[in-house]
């Protein structure tokens, strides 16, 4: 390069006195060069630019003394798909033609065109083939530096590092199927030791992936910083796991108090989210199945399908989609059947198909929320606040998906917020708050019932004392009647909702069975039949006075399905609901 600039300087220098003849003869080659020196310089500059553009190394080297510790080096890498590499080197004859060729010679051939990375987290096309990655490290000090290179993702297939050694390379390998004891650093992600010698060193990596497209988050670490990062990451992942466990225990305790099936659905959803977190983050591989990493994949695939099922069951029950959007409720039932098919397929199909099935599940995950959004909006319009809770939860989910997309597009820092953790922990916390709101609402209603009951008992006792005089014992029968009348009033006011016999009995200070016996003895009918009579009477009134659809009237009067409504209606009135519309 310096020779080139000296030559250019000579060409641009002014001619001495006497012209060119004073230096060289007229027909000498140097005379021709001097006469056309402007054209020659222009051509040489263009050639230099082209040569620079097609240089063997397009990416800048990583200065290990100036890079952020744990920083991603995607903008400093070059890559090429192995399929393109083989076609270039063998003329399309495949790997067999390259068996005898040294790796160093093959990778450093001028005909091998590596593409330069333009993102901190490159998103590469694998397409069933490996991808070769090249990066250079610059050590400007006089001593060798001990570094670590990490592929920052647990679910990665295979990674090989090729370390330069004289005229060849030393290969170090990492395979997902290796148990944690066999891994060099006993860590969930592929990590390799790098001893960077003074000067410029070139390294190669061969990466395999299960996916057609995949990101390659490569991080360069000082050893001490990496070990501190491992400790902090374990603490954070353990914190998220603890949140899942605590919320699960809370919902189970509440279930045994109120016996609501919605709490069973939410508790099951929490368990599936907890397992997905453990499998995806690698925390489960570190502490639950360290000897069998493949178990994490099978658990992830199967539990992902279960997550769909329990989430749909919970949302249907929480927002009462059968009541507010019966047609969309049918669509959600179909989604539950599809999710069950995903779960069965995750266990039954071969590995080659299982990953494609998982890819389909990820797409399905982004699709089945839209019917739920419409159901939430409809429920909010009809005064059901549960729709607002679920709508905010779905909003947080889409926000976390946006974070994942933006981080992979290198617009925001990679893994700024783990989208699965945001989606999981924030969603279940919000849904638990929604159920807690319902419990407070129910307790307030029962508290009003208890206050009304005490007031009636006091009024009855005062009336009995005035009529019978002092010394007359209180009539337990009259108190029981007051309790039953109070329960009847409560049923008339709340027949539209699910009514808990246990909650009512605790308020009137009677056991559930005793309350049922006294209610039947006093009214002549069972409590459930009494509620159904109230509902049918209200339904008859709506059928006569409004033009509402029969299915809407059924849900508005507290029935869980149209079939149950028709059966109870026929049993009590002897007619079909449609008879009142003729």
Secondary structure by P-SEA (a helix, b strand, c coil): caaaaaaaaaaaccccccccccccccccaaaaaaaaaaaaaaaaaaaaaaaaaaccccbbbbccccccccccccccbbbbbaaaaaaaacccccccccccccaaaaaacccbbbbbbcccccccccccbbbbbbbbbbbcccbbbbbbbbcccccccbbbbbbbcccbbbbbbccccccccccccccccbbbbbbccccbbbbbbbbbbcccbbbbbbbbbcaaaaaaaaaaaaaaaaaaaaaaaaaaaaaaaaaaacccaaaaaaaaaaaaaaaaaaaaacccccccccccaaaaaaaaaaaaaaaaaaaaaaaaaacccccccaaaaaaaaaaaaaaaaaaaaaacccccaaaaaaaaaaaaaaccaaaaaaaaaaaaaaccaaaaaaaaaaaaaaaaaaaaaaaaacccccccccaaaaacaaaaaaaaaaaaaaaaaaaaaaaaaaaaaaaaaaaaaaaaaaaacccccccaaaaaaaaaaaaaaaaaacccccccaaaaaaaacccaaaaaaaaaaaccccaaaaaaaaaaaaaaaaaacccccaaaaaaaaccccaaaaaaaaaaacccccccccc
